[in-house]
């Protein structure tokens, strides 16, 4: 299984009961043989342009592990899910993620050293 990042834009009217559409997305991922490693709700944000007549959406980010054959199944299902305005499913850039972690570690070490 390979690591992927899934960002889902959920219809803003569902913000009050976000667990129902998120449960649907989680079910889609797990039924395709995937596993959700991390989930982060970024909240309701204004869109750069209207999507399906909506100016806002609730952003939810997930780190997922998926088998190769699950990608098409998940994409096709999310395309026809009414609660999902848009989604982005991309492969994790391991080099970029490692560089970011190293930069954070060196910045925190620098901050700790300058506090004395």
Buried (B, 14 or more C-beta within 10 A) or exposed (E): EEBBBBBBBBBBEBBEEBEEBBEBBBEBBEEBBBEBEEBEEEEEEEBEEEBEEEEBBBBBBBBBBBEEEBBEBBEEBBEEBEBBBBBEBEEBEEEEEEEEEEEEEEEEEEEEEEEE
